[in-house]
Amino acid sequence: MRKQDIKDRLIASYARLMAANNCPLVGLAGGQGIGKSYLAQEVRGHFGEDVLVLSLDDFYLTKAARVKLAAEVHPLFATRGVPGTHDVETLLDVLGKLQRGEIAPGMKLPRFIKALDDRAPDSDWLEVTRPPKLILLEGWCVGAAPQREPALQEPINALEQDEDAAGVWRRAVNQYLSARYQPLWQMMVHKLYLKPCAFSQIFDWRWQQEQENLAAVGRVATPQDQTRIARFIQYYERITRHMMQHADDFDMVVEVSGPDRAWELIKS
């Protein structure tokens, strides 16, 4: 099936959901560089302002809040990304107001500036001018389920082995995922997963993305940059692999492969 045919099928599903529900929430999951933002914008381009796209990334905790979390729970929480590093309470509040149509004058949505590793000032937040008919939340771990305790016992990569040998961090991440994120996922009436054909592809896509980002500011990527990205990906590895193993939990699954990110529909 062609990529356009898959997009058309997804758009048709969203149209049916809008017709049958009052401002439904749908989820779009997938690893770094896999094409979530591209697909979200394709949906937005089709429906216009009827669809509001939210990124889980924009709801990261501030740098100060993550530093505090790192001091209180585990140092690895200073790095954004895993469950526990998002302001889920604010996200739930925003979603509730949007779904109830409570769009007060001047209502704004937070933005996160990755280059600064911190939340943007309020003046740079996105203003909402009208109630949407559908909300699409995209994020790398959207829809992820927690692991059982036996799966948490052994480290799965060098980061966990060297910096979380006792498993404090990964168990805390799992607990946050269970207690704070599952109620959010349960609000969704449809979840789509862009599934990598292999975990190694995540590094390839993220490294390609990083080279493009550096080139845009006149920099050439170095081996040090590559090492930094390889370490960063390890923060996401455990949950990403778990999601790949449990892809059938999603309503629609598109397997993505290769440098051109070819699509294959494996569940709809």
RODO-2510 file (C-alpha; in nm, 4 decimals, decimal comma):
residues 268
     n   res          X          Y          Z
     1     m     0,0000     0,0000     0,0000
     2     r     0,1354     0,3421    -0,0950
     3     k     0,2169     0,5968     0,1730
     4     q    -0,0571     0,8255     0,0413
     5     d    -0,3117     0,5429     0,0668
     6     i    -0,2154     0,4885     0,4312
     7     k    -0,2485     0,8606     0,5027
     8     d    -0,5886     0,8632     0,3318
     9     r    -0,7033     0,5711     0,5484
    10     l    -0,5880     0,7505     0,8642
    11     i    -0,7593     1,0744     0,7622
    12     a    -1,0821     0,8840     0,6946
    13     s    -1,0603     0,7297     1,0425
    14     y    -1,0125     1,0709     1,2008
    15     a    -1,3084     1,2114     1,0064
    16     r    -1,5313     0,9331     1,1409
    17     l    -1,4070     0,9967     1,4956
    18     m    -1,4822     1,3684     1,4668
    19     a    -1,8323     1,2938     1,3430
    20     a    -1,9020     1,0520     1,6302
    21     n    -1,7299     1,2276     1,9224
    22     n    -1,7009     1,5691     2,0795
    23     c    -1,3373     1,6785     2,0318
    24     p    -1,1783     1,3321     2,0526
    25     l    -0,8156     1,2869     2,1543
    26     v    -0,5989     1,0675     1,9314
    27     g    -0,2388     0,9614     1,9787
    28     l     0,0572     0,9341     1,7427
    29     a     0,3642     0,7475     1,8668
    30     g     0,7047     0,6720     1,7199
    31     g     1,0751     0,6999     1,7895
    32     q     1,3065     0,9926     1,7242
    33     g     1,3314     1,0968     1,3600
    34     i     1,0730     0,8461     1,2397
    35     g     0,8351     1,1044     1,0914
    36     k     0,5761     1,1848     1,3594
    37     s     0,5866     1,5598     1,3001
    38     y     0,5618     1,5089     0,9238
    39     l     0,2511     1,2927     0,9572
    40     a     0,0923     1,5233     1,2151
    41     q     0,1350     1,8194     0,9829
    42     e    -0,0095     1,6214     0,6925
    43     v    -0,3210     1,5604     0,9021
    44     r    -0,3304     1,9266     1,0058
    45     g    -0,2924     2,0308     0,6427
    46     h    -0,5942     1,8245     0,5450
    47     f    -0,8297     1,9323     0,8250
    48     g    -0,6995     2,2833     0,8887
    49     e    -0,7920     2,4426     1,2210
    50     d    -1,0375     2,1643     1,3006
    51     v    -0,7343     1,9650     1,4201
    52     l    -0,5041     2,0852     1,6943
    53     v    -0,1648     1,9123     1,7040
    54     l     0,0031     1,8958     2,0451
    55     s     0,3533     1,7627     2,1016
    56     l     0,4347     1,5792     2,4213
    57     d     0,7788     1,7440     2,3919
    58     d     0,6270     2,0853     2,4584
    59     f     0,5173     1,9646     2,8005
    60     y     0,8621     1,8776     2,9312
    61     l     0,9343     1,9973     3,2822
    62     t     1,1488     2,3078     3,3064
    63     k     1,5205     2,2586     3,3463
    64     a     1,4955     2,3698     3,7093
    65     a     1,2233     2,1136     3,7804
    66     r     1,4298     1,8346     3,6227
    67     v     1,7364     1,9343     3,8226
    68     k     1,5224     1,9078     4,1360
    69     l     1,3872     1,5682     4,0269
    70     a     1,7422     1,4499     3,9577
    71     a     1,8506     1,5506     4,3069
    72     e     1,5522     1,3865     4,4749
    73     v     1,5145     1,0656     4,2709
    74     h     1,8067     0,9902     4,0364
    75     p     2,0641     1,1989     3,8434
    76     l     1,9506     1,0625     3,5053
    77     f     1,6238     1,2564     3,5410
    78     a     1,8160     1,5760     3,4619
    79     t     1,7955     1,4690     3,0957
    80     r     1,4558     1,5241     2,9330
    81     g     1,2764     1,2464     2,7535
    82     v     1,1571     0,9600     2,9700
    83     p     0,8299     0,9420     3,1628
    84     g     0,8682     1,1547     3,4727
    85     t     1,0218     1,4462     3,2823
    86     h     0,6883     1,5770     3,1480
    87     d     0,4402     1,8107     3,3139
    88     v     0,1501     1,5676     3,2769
    89     e    -0,0707     1,7618     3,5184
    90     t    -0,0569     2,0717     3,2965
    91     l    -0,1179     1,8626     2,9845
    92     l    -0,4270     1,7015     3,1380
    93     d    -0,5553     2,0440     3,2420
    94     v    -0,5064     2,1787     2,8903
    95     l    -0,6772     1,8776     2,7312
    96     g    -0,9731     1,9057     2,9671
    97     k    -1,0282     2,2710     2,8839
    98     l    -0,9954     2,2103     2,5108
    99     q    -1,2376     1,9184     2,5108
   100     r    -1,4908     2,1151     2,7170
   101     g    -1,4562     2,4114     2,4813
   102     e    -1,3292     2,6378     2,7580
   103     i    -1,1157     2,8564     2,5323
   104     a    -1,0668     3,1702     2,7397
   105     p    -0,9332     3,4812     2,5639
   106     g    -0,5556     3,4627     2,5528
   107     m    -0,5389     3,0891     2,6268
   108     k    -0,1903     2,9676     2,5378
   109     l    -0,0138     2,6335     2,5020
   110     p     0,3404     2,5848     2,6309
   111     r     0,6387     2,5492     2,4007
   112     f     0,9704     2,3852     2,4782
   113     i     1,2924     2,5088     2,3176
   114     k     1,5244     2,2101     2,2769
   115     a     1,8237     2,4277     2,1909
   116     l     1,7911     2,5840     2,5366
   117     d     1,6722     2,2629     2,7026
   118     d     1,4018     2,4643     2,8736
   119     r     1,0462     2,5888     2,8442
   120     a     0,9929     2,8984     2,6326
   121     p     0,8794     3,2201     2,8049
   122     d     0,5015     3,2661     2,8192
   123     s     0,5218     3,5361     2,5529
   124     d     0,6319     3,2722     2,2995
   125     w     0,3571     3,0218     2,3748
   126     l     0,0988     2,9266     2,1093
   127     e    -0,2342     3,1057     2,1414
   128     v    -0,5521     2,9031     2,0917
   129     t    -0,8230     3,1021     1,9137
   130     r    -1,0986     2,8437     1,8635
   131     p    -1,2035     2,5031     1,9983
   132     p    -1,0676     2,2169     1,7859
   133     k    -1,2799     1,9287     1,6618
   134     l    -0,9978     1,6784     1,7172
   135     i    -0,6763     1,6875     1,9211
   136     l    -0,3756     1,4906     1,8003
   137     l    -0,1066     1,4318     2,0646
   138     e     0,2228     1,3153     1,9189
   139     g     0,5195     1,1894     2,1164
   140     w     0,7794     0,9167     2,1231
   141     c     0,6228     0,7216     2,4132
   142     v     0,2529     0,7953     2,3550
   143     g     0,0562     0,4811     2,4367
   144     a     0,3492     0,3011     2,6020
   145     a     0,2617     0,0487     2,8717
   146     p     0,4700    -0,0111     3,1852
   147     q     0,6873    -0,3199     3,2173
   148     r     0,6529    -0,5927     3,4763
   149     e     0,9112    -0,6082     3,7550
   150     p     1,1119    -0,9066     3,6171
   151     a     1,1820    -0,7115     3,2975
   152     l     1,3361    -0,4275     3,4994
   153     q     1,5925    -0,6330     3,6851
   154     e     1,8724    -0,6423     3,4270
   155     p     2,0195    -0,3348     3,2508
   156     i     1,9739    -0,3379     2,8739
   157     n     2,2507    -0,0996     2,7643
   158     a     2,5684     0,0721     2,8822
   159     l     2,3819     0,3718     3,0230
   160     e     2,1776     0,1534     3,2561
   161     q     2,4732    -0,0677     3,3422
   162     d     2,7081     0,2191     3,4274
   163     e     2,4689     0,4793     3,5707
   164     d     2,1670     0,2843     3,6948
   165     a     2,3153    -0,0470     3,8059
   166     a     2,0738    -0,0734     4,0991
   167     g     1,7728     0,0002     3,8752
   168     v     1,6487     0,3037     4,0702
   169     w     1,6026     0,5212     3,7616
   170     r     1,4366     0,2637     3,5360
   171     r     1,1982     0,1569     3,8120
   172     a     1,1057     0,5193     3,8803
   173     v     1,0472     0,5781     3,5070
   174     n     0,8247     0,2696     3,4975
   175     q     0,6289     0,3878     3,8009
   176     y     0,5729     0,7320     3,6499
   177     l     0,4595     0,5674     3,3258
   178     s     0,2117     0,3531     3,5165
   179     a     0,0712     0,6116     3,7575
   180     r     0,0745     0,9352     3,5579
   181     y     0,0724     0,8500     3,1888
   182     q    -0,1735     0,5594     3,1650
   183     p    -0,4737     0,7825     3,2578
   184     l    -0,3690     1,0129     2,9740
   185     w    -0,3388     0,7313     2,7197
   186     q    -0,6806     0,5997     2,8307
   187     m    -0,8407     0,9261     2,7179
   188     m    -0,7435     0,8463     2,3587
   189     v    -0,9998     0,7001     2,1226
   190     h    -0,7361     0,6024     1,8651
   191     k    -0,3625     0,5379     1,8845
   192     l    -0,1316     0,5099     1,5841
   193     y     0,2207     0,3708     1,6157
   194     l     0,4964     0,4396     1,3639
   195     k     0,7004     0,1291     1,4450
   196     p     1,0707     0,1100     1,3505
   197     c     1,1597    -0,2119     1,1734
   198     a     1,4633    -0,2372     1,4058
   199     f     1,5832    -0,0378     1,7047
   200     s     1,9118     0,0406     1,5240
   201     q     1,7104     0,2501     1,2790
   202     i     1,6316     0,4979     1,5584
   203     f     1,9974     0,5928     1,5849
   204     d     2,0321     0,6151     1,2053
   205     w     1,7334     0,8509     1,1733
   206     r     1,8262     1,0579     1,4764
   207     w     2,1851     1,0911     1,3547
   208     q     2,0632     1,1973     1,0100
   209     q     1,8392     1,4540     1,1783
   210     e     2,1277     1,5831     1,3897
   211     q     2,3561     1,6287     1,0880
   212     e     2,0838     1,8269     0,9125
   213     n     2,0267     2,0425     1,2218
   214     l     2,3981     2,1177     1,2545
   215     a     2,4329     2,1938     0,8839
   216     a     2,1473     2,4446     0,9135
   217     v     2,3584     2,6492     1,1580
   218     g     2,6802     2,6100     0,9599
   219     r     2,8342     2,3264     1,1619
   220     v     2,9763     1,9960     1,0428
   221     a     2,8914     1,6967     1,2598
   222     t     3,1859     1,5473     1,4501
   223     p     3,2551     1,2050     1,6056
   224     q     3,1830     1,3682     1,9422
   225     d     2,8355     1,4614     1,8166
   226     q     2,7811     1,1023     1,7089
   227     t     2,8868     0,9733     2,0523
   228     r     2,6511     1,2202     2,2189
   229     i     2,3556     1,1044     2,0078
   230     a     2,4369     0,7376     2,0718
   231     r     2,4280     0,8022     2,4463
   232     f     2,1071     1,0042     2,4199
   233     i     1,9271     0,7236     2,2352
   234     q     2,0014     0,4867     2,5239
   235     y     1,7647     0,6851     2,7480
   236     y     1,4817     0,5843     2,5141
   237     e     1,5862     0,2279     2,4385
   238     r     1,4021     0,0335     2,7083
   239     i     1,0587     0,1792     2,6419
   240     t     1,1075     0,1841     2,2648
   241     r     1,1918    -0,1862     2,2564
   242     h     0,8950    -0,2610     2,4822
   243     m     0,6634    -0,0680     2,2507
   244     m     0,7982    -0,2562     1,9495
   245     q     0,7244    -0,5864     2,1234
   246     h     0,3704    -0,4760     2,2088
   247     a     0,2771    -0,2937     1,8898
   248     d    -0,0517    -0,4811     1,8802
   249     d    -0,1711    -0,2645     2,1709
   250     f    -0,2193     0,0162     1,9152
   251     d    -0,5195     0,0647     1,6884
   252     m    -0,3099     0,1265     1,3774
   253     v     0,0538     0,0287     1,3177
   254     v     0,2758     0,1442     1,0334
   255     e     0,6208    -0,0159     1,0130
   256     v     0,8891     0,2275     0,8993
   257     s     1,2201     0,1200     0,7455
   258     g     1,5284     0,2430     0,5628
   259     p     1,6868     0,5837     0,5101
   260     d     1,3850     0,6954     0,3050
   261     r     1,1489     0,5864     0,5868
   262     a     0,9362     0,3553     0,3725
   263     w     0,5953     0,2659     0,5180
   264     e     0,4162    -0,0675     0,5469
   265     l     0,0723    -0,0888     0,7058
   266     i     0,0695    -0,3897     0,9392
   267     k    -0,2433    -0,3155     1,1429
   268     s    -0,5452    -0,0914     1,0836
***
